[in-house]
Amino acid sequence: RILRPDLSLKQICVAEPGGEAKALVKNLQSPNSVAVGDGQVYWGDFGTRKIHKLSTSGGSNEVIAPYGKNSTSLVVDTARGKLYWTNFGTNAIYRANLDGRDMQPLITDLESPSALALASKAGKLYWLERPRGKLRRASVEGSQVEDVLSNLPDPWALAVLDVGEAQVVPIEKYSWTDEGEVLKVYISESSNPAAVAAAGSAGCLLSVDFQPRGFTLTVRSDGPQFQLRILGLLQEVLPE
């Protein structure tokens, strides 16, 4: 089933694929996020400034946690028994137990975090920061905050294919030339066909992490990640 909040109708709507939407919960104030997990429907309402939940088998809904008038997105992590949501007013991502207890700011000092998604198997949270035009991520414990994509034109929504951490395949056969101020690295297609194919695929992301006297090149695609590490150079390598 597909669930969505409807601000204009002030309700949570539910529909089967290809079917007509019906009201699951009516007479709300300003619902703007919904998530399902562990036999419960959770939604955020910036009118009541609360997170509510209702059993998928019916009954009455109950308030479980504060939500805030500037919260915009809510996800359920049934594997860890947690709720996560964003608040662009406090510039933070919050976490609480599924019963609403132990609420706390998990990731702070953000810039207007909005859409939020969970990769449960990988243990990662992804979110958008629209003013910065960035897609960012962190562990579900709030550590390892990093940029995934930058310079996005007005990003609005996101979804994550939860397949766990990608396999990392080392690129071991390569050649390089030192042309004075320029270091060139060549990856042979015959020796690394999968890595070269991934680098040319749609949606591929190439990143380079520069270290003192070395660097790591990573090719990210829908399949495995391919990684080339060159360390122990005589001089420091700087990006152009």
C-alpha positions in Angstrom: 0.0 0.0 0.0 1.0 3.6 -0.6 0.6 6.2 2.1 0.9 10.0 1.8 0.1 13.0 3.9 -2.4 15.5 2.3 -2.1 19.0 3.7 -5.1 20.3 1.8 -7.5 17.5 3.0 -5.8 17.4 6.4 -5.5 13.6 6.4 -3.3 10.6 5.7 -4.3 8.9 2.5 -3.8 5.3 1.6 -4.1 3.5 -1.7 -3.3 0.2 -3.4 -1.1 0.5 -6.5 -3.4 1.6 -9.3 -6.3 2.1 -6.9 -8.1 5.2 -5.6 -6.8 6.9 -2.5 -8.8 6.8 0.7 -8.5 8.5 4.0 -6.7 6.4 6.7 -6.7 9.2 9.3 -9.0 12.3 9.0 -9.4 15.6 10.7 -5.7 16.4 11.2 -4.1 19.8 11.3 -1.1 20.0 9.1 0.4 16.6 8.3 3.5 16.8 6.2 5.3 13.5 6.6 4.5 9.8 7.0 6.4 6.5 7.5 5.4 2.9 8.2 7.2 0.4 10.4 6.7 -2.4 12.9 2.9 -2.5 12.2 2.5 1.2 12.9 1.9 4.3 10.8 3.8 7.3 12.0 3.3 10.9 10.8 4.5 14.4 11.7 2.1 17.2 12.0 3.5 20.8 12.1 0.1 22.0 13.2 0.1 20.1 16.4 3.9 20.1 16.4 3.8 16.4 17.4 4.6 13.0 16.0 1.6 10.7 16.0 1.2 6.9 15.5 -1.6 4.6 14.6 -1.7 0.8 14.4 -2.1 -0.5 10.8 -4.9 -2.7 12.1 -6.8 0.4 13.3 -7.7 2.0 16.6 -7.0 5.5 17.9 -3.9 7.5 17.2 -1.6 8.6 20.0 1.0 11.4 20.4 4.5 10.0 21.0 7.0 12.9 20.6 7.5 16.6 19.8 7.9 17.4 16.1 8.2 21.2 15.7 6.7 23.6 13.2 9.8 23.4 11.0 10.1 19.7 10.7 9.7 18.2 7.2 10.6 14.6 7.0 10.3 11.4 9.1 11.7 7.9 8.7 11.4 4.7 10.7 14.3 2.4 11.5 12.6 -0.8 12.7 15.9 -2.7 12.8 17.2 -0.3 15.6 13.8 0.7 17.0 14.3 4.4 16.1 12.6 7.3 14.5 14.5 10.1 12.7 13.3 13.4 11.4 14.6 16.8 10.2 14.0 20.3 11.5 15.1 23.2 9.3 14.4 25.7 12.0 16.9 24.2 14.5 19.1 22.9 11.6 19.2 19.5 13.1 18.2 15.8 12.6 16.5 14.3 15.7 16.2 10.7 16.9 13.8 9.0 19.3 12.7 5.5 20.2 9.6 4.2 18.4 7.6 4.9 21.5 8.9 8.5 21.5 11.3 8.1 24.5 14.9 9.3 24.5 14.4 12.0 22.0 17.6 13.9 21.2 19.3 16.0 18.5 21.4 13.5 16.6 23.2 15.7 14.0 23.4 19.5 14.5 24.9 22.6 12.8 23.3 21.7 9.4 21.8 24.2 7.0 18.0 23.8 6.6 18.0 20.0 6.4 14.8 18.8 4.6 14.2 15.5 2.8 15.5 12.5 4.8 16.1 8.8 3.8 17.4 5.8 5.6 19.7 3.0 4.3 19.1 0.6 7.1 21.4 -2.2 6.0 24.3 0.2 5.5 23.5 2.1 8.7 23.3 5.4 6.9 21.1 8.5 7.0 20.9 10.7 3.8 19.4 14.2 3.7 19.2 17.3 1.6 20.4 20.8 2.5 18.7 22.9 -0.2 20.4 26.2 0.5 23.8 24.5 0.0 22.6 22.4 -2.9 24.0 19.3 -1.2 23.1 15.7 -0.6 24.8 14.6 2.7 25.0 11.5 4.8 26.1 10.2 8.2 25.9 7.0 10.2 22.7 6.3 12.1 24.7 7.1 15.3 25.3 10.7 14.0 29.0 10.3 13.1 30.9 10.4 9.8 29.0 13.4 8.4 30.0 13.9 4.8 28.9 15.3 1.4 27.7 12.9 -1.2 26.7 15.3 -4.0 27.2 19.1 -4.3 26.1 21.9 -6.6 22.6 20.4 -6.9 20.0 22.8 -8.5 17.3 23.2 -5.9 17.1 19.6 -4.6 13.7 18.7 -3.3 13.3 14.9 -2.6 15.4 11.7 -2.4 15.1 8.0 -2.0 17.7 5.4 -1.2 18.1 1.8 -2.5 18.9 0.0 0.6 21.4 -2.7 -0.5 24.0 -2.4 2.3 27.6 -1.3 1.9 28.9 -1.7 -1.6 31.7 -4.2 -2.3 35.0 -2.4 -2.8 37.1 -3.9 -5.6 40.7 -2.7 -5.7 42.2 -1.6 -9.1 45.6 -3.2 -9.0 46.8 -3.0 -12.6 47.6 0.5 -13.8 50.4 2.6 -15.2 51.4 6.2 -14.5 53.7 8.9 -15.8 55.4 11.8 -14.0 55.5 14.8 -16.3 57.0 17.2 -13.9 54.1 19.2 -12.5 51.5 16.7 -13.8 51.0 13.1 -12.7 48.9 11.0 -15.1 47.5 7.6 -14.2 46.2 5.2 -16.8 43.8 2.3 -16.1 43.8 -0.4 -18.7 40.4 -1.5 -20.0 41.7 -4.9 -20.8 42.9 -5.4 -17.2 40.0 -3.7 -15.4 37.0 -4.0 -17.7 34.4 -3.8 -14.9 36.0 -0.6 -13.4 36.2 1.1 -16.8 32.6 0.2 -17.6 31.4 1.5 -14.3 33.3 4.8 -14.8 31.4 5.3 -18.1 28.0 4.3 -16.8 25.1 6.7 -16.2 24.9 7.9 -12.6 28.6 7.0 -11.9 30.4 9.1 -9.3 34.1 9.7 -9.4 35.9 11.0 -6.3 39.5 11.6 -5.3 40.8 11.8 -1.8 44.2 13.4 -1.7 46.6 12.5 1.1 50.2 13.5 1.7 52.2 12.0 -1.2 49.3 9.9 -2.5 45.7 9.8 -3.4 42.7 7.4 -3.6 40.4 7.3 -6.6 37.0 5.8 -6.1 34.5 4.8 -8.8 30.9 4.6 -7.4 28.2 3.0 -9.5 25.1 0.8 -8.9 27.3 -2.2 -8.5 30.6 -2.6 -6.7 32.9 0.3 -5.9 36.3 0.3 -7.6 39.2 1.9 -5.8 42.7 2.8 -6.9 45.2 3.8 -4.1 48.5 5.3 -4.9 50.7 6.0 -1.8 54.3 6.7 -1.1 55.0 9.2 -3.9 58.2 11.3 -3.6 56.2 14.6 -3.7 52.8 15.8 -2.6 50.0 15.6 -5.2 47.7 18.6 -5.3 44.4 18.9 -7.1 44.2 21.4 -10.0 
